[in-house]
Amino acid sequence: MKILAVQSRMGIGDTIIFLPFIKALSKKFNSPISILVKENSKANQYLHQTNYIDKIIILERDNKTNNRHDGFFGIFNLAKDLKKHKFDKIFIFNSSLRFNVIARISGIPKIYQYPLLTKNKQHITEVPKKFLKSNFDLDVNEDPEVQIDNVSISKAAKEFQIAKDTTNILLGIGGSGPTKRIPAKTFLNVIEKISNIKNCKFFLATGKANEEQEILNEILQSKFKNLCTRLDDLTISEILPLIKNCNISICNDSSFSHLSSALGIKTITLMADTPLIYGNYSTKMFPIIPEGEKTVTHNTLGNEKIDPQKIFEKFIEITS
């Protein structure tokens, strides 16, 4: 049986959040699931070894440029691209009439989709839970899971000299926007507190944006530089096995918080300016919110108010 799941939200985080629902469908129909995702999901870099995923098909549409799947003619181009796979079923995790039409034109016999034209303010986890419960009586409560082979994990341990008597910590210091990025001084405070009590090594994961590089360089120019290894020249697929070797992660709301928790690593998520659901949807996530706040959402603007002492206390709690 050939099955396609459509997850058209942007970015790595949203794609990972939907993995439990895709895995549940795989179990239900005893078949790996192909996925249609946007290019900025970067799914090819972290789902290529996950056994419940079949093909990764890229949705060439961003509403900004004239891509293959944009506009009126993009409907027929995408339908043509899907038709050659001969899918038996499609699960559309949105309410778009466009995807419904595309599924019909491409000749997919069974179409399952959120109620049409009701996409405003849809909860990112509750709506798909209800979708699978109402259609297949499936209760989905698992954490997202990204799989990676043991050979890659062992190779990374050797390459990065990861010792079992060392506490290896991923620091996800990047972020897609300035209000999500926690200042270097906060991370330096945490590094100092942890290194005072642990023999530890820190792996710094970030992107190449100037603001992210400034945080990276400030940490690397500190007195703790010998404890730190930069990862910004590596691809996501190269970083995955290294993350799997870590004991714990401390991450901004970034791709690395989602990847780390999906790899089964306990992850302290620093939630400064994004809805809390993005930092607590997994049992592997342990969110820290800004001082003085009861929750966090867009425009909380709390990146300067994340208390390093709270991070340290959470680190002690989940590693003891």
N, C-alpha and C positions, 0 to 999 in steps of 0.2 A: 504494500500500500504506500502511495506517495502522498505526503501531507505537507502543506505549506502554512506557516504562521506569519502573519503580517504584523510587524511592530515598527511603526513609522515615526516614533518619537526620535528626537535627536540625542546623540551622545552615548557614551559608554554606560553611564549610570542607569539610564532608563532601560537600556537593553539588558543589563544584568538583572534589574529588578523583575523583568518579565520571565527570566529563565525558569523559575519554579512552575509556571503555568505551561511553558513549552515542555518541560520534563514530564509533567503530569499527563499531557496529551500523548507523549511518547510511550509512557507506561500503559495508558488506556488502550492504545491501538497497537502496541507491541511493534513500534516502528520508529526509527529516528525521524526527526522533524526538520524539514528545510525551513529557512527563515528569510524573509524579505526585510532588509534593514537599510538605513541610510549609510552612506560611506563614512560619515563622521562617527558612527557607532564603533568603527574599527574592529568589528566582530571577527574578521579574518585573523586578527593578531592574537586573540585569546580564546576562541571557540573551536579552533582547528583540531584539537585533540579531545573534545568533549563528546562522549559517545552517543548522547541523545540528540545531537545536532547532525543533520545530513548536509545538504548544500547551503551555502551562504550566498544569497542573491542580493546584489546591491541595487537599491532604489536610486536611480539617477535623477533625483529631483530635489531642488532646494528653494524653489520659488524666487530665485534671484538671477539665475542665468538660464540660458536656453539649453537645458540638459535634455537627454534623450526621453525622459519620462515626464517632462514638464508640459504644461499647456494641453490644448485639445488633442493634438496629434500624439502627445505623450501617452494618452489613454490607450491608443491602439498599439503603440510601440511596446508598452509594458504588457499588454494582453498577448501580443505576439511572442514576447520573451518568455512569458509564463506557459503559454500553450505548448511549447516544445518539450516541457518537462512532464506533461500529461499527469498533473496532480489529480488525485481522487477527491481530496477534501481541502478546504481552505478555512483557516481561522483568522478573522480580521479583528485585531485588537484595537479597533477604533470605530467611530460611527459615520465614517465617510461614505457618501453615496458613490464617490468616484471609484473607490476600491471595489464596491459591490458591482458596479458596472463592468469594471475590468475583469473581475472574476467570472462574470457571466459571458463576456465576449471570449475569454480564453477557454471556455468550455469545461470549467471545473464543476463536476456534478453536485457536490455537496458544499454549500456555503453556510458558514456559521459566523455571525458578526454581532457586535454590540448593536443595540437599537439604533436605527438610523437617525441622523441629524439631532443627536442629543449630547454632543461632545463637550459642552461647556461645563467646566468645573468638575470633570470626572476624576474621582480619587484614583491614584495610580495603582494601588493594590486592591482596594475593596471592589472596584468595578470588575476586574478580571476574575476575582474570586467568585462573585455572583454569577458572572457569565458562564464559568465552567460548572458551577453548582447547578444552575438552572437547566443547562443543556445536557449534562452528563452525570449529575449528582456526585461531582468530584469535590472533595474538601482539600484545598491546597494550603498547606501551612509550613512547607519546607523552606529552608534557606536557599538562596541561589547557589548553584554549584558550577564552578569552572574546573575542568579536569586537566591534568598534565602528567606526562609519563615519568616513571621513576628514574629512567636514564638521564633525562634532562635535569632532574632535581639533583642527582648525584654529581653530574658534570658541573653544575653551578656551584655546588658546595666546594668542589675542588678548585674551580677557577677563582672564586672570591675568598678562598681560605676561611671558610665558615667552620669554626670549631664548636664542638658540642659543649665545651666548658665556658663558652662565651654567650652572653645574652645578645642575640642579633635582632636589631630593631629597624623596621622600615619607617622612615619619616617621609610622609607625603606632603611636601612643602609647597607644591604648586597649586594651581586652581584656575578655573576658566574665567574668573573675573576678579577685579581688585578687592571687592568687598568680601570675597571668600578666603582671601589669603591672610594667614596669620603672620604677624611680624616675626622677623628672624630672632628678635630679642626674646620672644616667648619660647621658641624652640631651644635657644641657647640656655635659657633658664632650666628647661626640662632636661636637656642633655647634662647639665651640671649636676642636677639633683640625682639623676639616675646613675651617672658615672661615679658619684661619690659612694654608692653602695653596691654597684655591680661591675663586674668585668664585662664590658659591653662594646658593641660595634654598631654604628649607625649607617644606614644606607639611605642616601638622599635622592628622592624621586621627584622630578619636576620637569616642566617643559622648557622650551627655548625662548619664551616671551621675555622681554627685557626686565619686567617687574619680577618675574619668577627667578631669573638669573641673579638679580640683585640680592634676593633672599638667600639663594644658594651661595653666592660669593661671600656674603657677610658671615655665614656659618663656617665656610671653608677658610676664612681668614682669621678665625677666632683661635683661642688656645686649644680648642677641641678638634682641630683639623685632622690630627692623626687618628682620631676615632671614627672619622667619617669617610665614606666612599660615595662619590657622585655617580649617578646613573643616567644623567641626561643625554648621553650620547648613545644609549641603547634603545632598541625598539621595545615595545610592550611585550612581544613574544619572547625577547631575550631576558626581560626583567621577571617574567612570571615564575620561572623555576627558582630564582633568587628569593622572591617573596615567600615561596613555599618553604624555604629553609629558615625563615625568620621565626622568632618566638612570639613576636607581637608587632603590631603596626600602630603608629600614631599619625593620623592624616587629616589634613584639611578636607572639606567637602570637595573631593576631586575624584578623578578616575581611579586613583590608587586606593582610595578607601573602599570603593566598590569591588575592585579586583581582589584586594587583600582579603576581605571578608568572604568573597565567593570562593577563594582558595582555602577557606577554613581557618584563616589566621584571625585571632582575636584582634579587633581593630578599634582603637579609640578614635572617634570621629569628632572633629572640632567644627561645630556648627555655628557659623557666624551670621549667615545671611541667606539661608535656604530653608524651606520647610523641613521640619524635624524628621518627617518620614524618610527623607533621603539619608538620614544618619542613624536610623533605628529599625529599619525594616527586617534586619537579620539578627538572629540571636548572637552572632559573632560581633555585633557592633555595640559600642559603649559610648554614647554621645556625651560631649561636654558642651554646654551652652553658655552664652555670655553672662557674666556676673550681673545680678539684678533682674534677669529675665526669667519668666516662668516657662516660656517656649521660644521658638525661633521660627521666623518665616522671612519672606522677601522684605527687604528694607528694615530688618532689625539692625543692620550695620554694626555688628558686634565684634568685629575682628580684633579690635584693640582691647576688648573686655573679656577675652578668654584667659582664665587664671591658670598660670603654669603649676601652681600648687595643686589645683584640682586635677590637672592632668597627671601629675606625679602620684597623687593619692589613688587615682583610678588604676594607674599602672601597677602600684603595689597590690591593690585589691585583686586584680585579675591575673597576676603572675605568682601570687603567693600560694 
